[in-house]
Amino acid sequence: MGHFKSNLRDLEFNLFEVFRVQEQLGTEPFDGVDLDTVRGVLKELSSVATGPLAEATPRPTATRPCSTRRRTP
């Protein structure tokens, strides 16, 4: 398992509650798409992103934090 964690619940909230994507389903160009199809695609993409794709991507390395000290001219 890789380091990426998908938040499927947040994605669904944004798509269905904020952007109301379901109102466009079943109309051009989304004729053959219904709510179950969208949820299934999201679930599969989440599986790929958190599984094989995340494992193939190197973990980010820690970087040196920026100095908060102000420079004086």
Phi, psi and omega in degrees: 000135182276187184272347182282136177238121181270140177250084184298324180297317178294320178299314180295321178300312181297315182293315190264328182264321183274307186266351176053045182302327183299340178289340180265346182292142180085359177243164178303137356268019183251040183305312186269016184247132174236179184299320179296323178296315180298314179297321178296318178296316179299318181295316179293318178297323176296319179298318179292316183294325181268346181257255187300320181292317179294324180290330181278347182263128180295147177293144176293144178268153179292138178251159180287129180295150177292148178286136177266357180285133179279140176271138177258139181290000000 
